[in-house]
Amino acid sequence: MTAEPVLVIGAGVQGLTCGVVLAEAGWDVRVRTADRPRETTSAAAGAMWGPAQLRPADRVLYWVTRAHAEFLALARDESSGVHLATGRMAARFDLGEAVPTEARLIPDLRRCTPEELPEGFVSGYRGTLPLIDMPRYLDHLVARFLDAGGDLQRSPVQTLADAAAEASTVVNCTGVGARELVGDPGVQPVRGQGVVVRNPGIDEYFMELTDSADFAAYMPHGDHVVLGGIAEGQEWKLDVRPEVSAGIRRRCAAIEPRLAEAEVLDEKVGLRPWRESVRLEVERYEGARIIHNYGHGGSGVALSWGCAFEVADLVAG
Ligand SMILES: Cc1cc2nc3c(=O)[nH]c(=O)nc-3n(C[C@H](O)[C@H](O)[C@H](O)COP(=O)(O)OP(=O)(O)OC[C@H]3O[C@@H](n4cnc5c(N)ncnc54)[C@H](O)[C@@H]3O)c2cc1C
């Protein structure tokens, strides 16, 4: 394998996964990031692997399928922060018979019986899928990247021209930062907030399926549970809002009463990088190849390995 250096911009789940795949394939990789991995949007995610309602649909299906296989393998290593959990995905409206194609990857997926649905919910599915404890998982990715010889630097990239001057191959994984770095007005923030509580004994996840900005979701990770959620469009501010946390706790406790009094350990905010379509493509820029990989909205974890393998194919030409 050639030692030609590759510069990855961004150390969220996309940048780090690309860094791991490239470094483990023998490339000489430097990751430059404005924020520490645990300060990124990725660190604020719940997170679960699950069907992704994003475009382009055929490529998203491929990415999410490849990522599912990787997360299953990672779940065999407890230290990765990934584990398999059973739980419910439910809606306050009738979901109908159609399920997303990638839901077929959930081996035990079945409809909830009426008794299994919380009050106010009329339709849902039950199944086992990967849950990812993001702060621990990002640490795992950093360790793997460094073990493979990667170089991680906390230094923002000011312009794409600077990046192109530094390396002939650049992978742009800047999340919402792509709006400014690339000048892509199609990238919009969708603000999320989560509440981390001490686990009162929950081992099943719950995810409300809805288009509403306020919803209920909880994901257990051993000693703690991450509660959500909120999806506020066009909102750049990263302040923790007590009224939002209170609403999240109220909605989750209505479904799982043991969460009502659980001790709060942390509150997290992140900006989902929404775009009409994920941008994963090569651009020729000032003599360099820029491989853009951003705009994963609320599914950047679920797509991560599939995108990273495709980026590696593009790097290899
Ligand atoms: C509350 C919440 C819950 C979520 N739950 C899930 C879930 O269950 N499942 C799921 O799949 N997804 C979930 N998501 C979405 C997921 O978190 C994102 O899609 C994903 O984190 C995007 O990853 P990223 O690496 O592209 O961006 P980020 O994590 O934002 O990382 C961007 C990186 O780029 C760096 N950067 C930006 N600009 C520059 C620059 N100019 N120079 C250098 N570095 C720069 C940043 O410092 C950072 O390191 C959730 C999101 C939120 C907020």
The ligand as a Gaussian input file, in Angstrom:
#p B3LYP/6-31G(d) Opt

LIG

0 1
 C      -29.246000      14.208000      20.119000
 C      -28.782000      13.455000      18.898000
 C      -29.092000      12.107000      18.782000
 C      -28.664000      11.381000      17.656000
 N      -28.942000      10.044000      17.595000
 C      -28.464000       9.317000      16.537000
 C      -28.666000       7.909000      16.478000
 O      -29.276000       7.296000      17.364000
 N      -28.152000       7.241000      15.403000
 C      -27.470000       7.869000      14.390000
 O      -27.038000       7.217000      13.448000
 N      -27.264000       9.215000      14.431000
 C      -27.747000       9.945000      15.464000
 N      -27.555000      11.299000      15.506000
 C      -26.921000      11.961000      14.353000
 C      -25.405000      11.822000      14.403000
 O      -24.938000      12.245000      15.643000
 C      -24.768000      12.644000      13.277000
 O      -25.313000      12.290000      12.023000
 C      -23.265000      12.390000      13.256000
 O      -22.716000      12.615000      14.522000
 C      -22.558000      13.229000      12.219000
 O      -21.209000      12.864000      12.300000
 P      -20.076000      13.708000      11.598000
 O      -18.786000      13.023000      11.919000
 O      -20.428000      13.925000      10.171000
 O      -20.154000      15.161000      12.277000
 P      -19.670000      15.693000      13.720000
 O      -19.829000      14.687000      14.783000
 O      -20.344000      17.006000      13.897000
 O      -18.115000      15.939000      13.519000
 C      -17.658000      16.994000      12.696000
 C      -16.172000      17.136000      12.907000
 O      -15.665000      18.103000      12.006000
 C      -14.861000      19.016000      12.717000
 N      -14.799000      20.255000      11.947000
 C      -15.809000      21.021000      11.461000
 N      -15.306000      22.056000      10.764000
 C      -13.947000      21.931000      10.812000
 C      -12.841000      22.671000      10.281000
 N      -13.030000      23.777000       9.532000
 N      -11.587000      22.246000      10.540000
 C      -11.361000      21.135000      11.278000
 N      -12.351000      20.401000      11.801000
 C      -13.634000      20.797000      11.564000
 C      -15.524000      19.131000      14.070000
 O      -14.637000      19.692000      15.019000
 C      -15.815000      17.642000      14.313000
 O      -14.645000      16.993000      14.753000
 C      -27.952000      12.039000      16.613000
 C      -27.642000      13.389000      16.758000
 C      -28.043000      14.098000      17.876000
 C      -27.672000      15.541000      18.007000

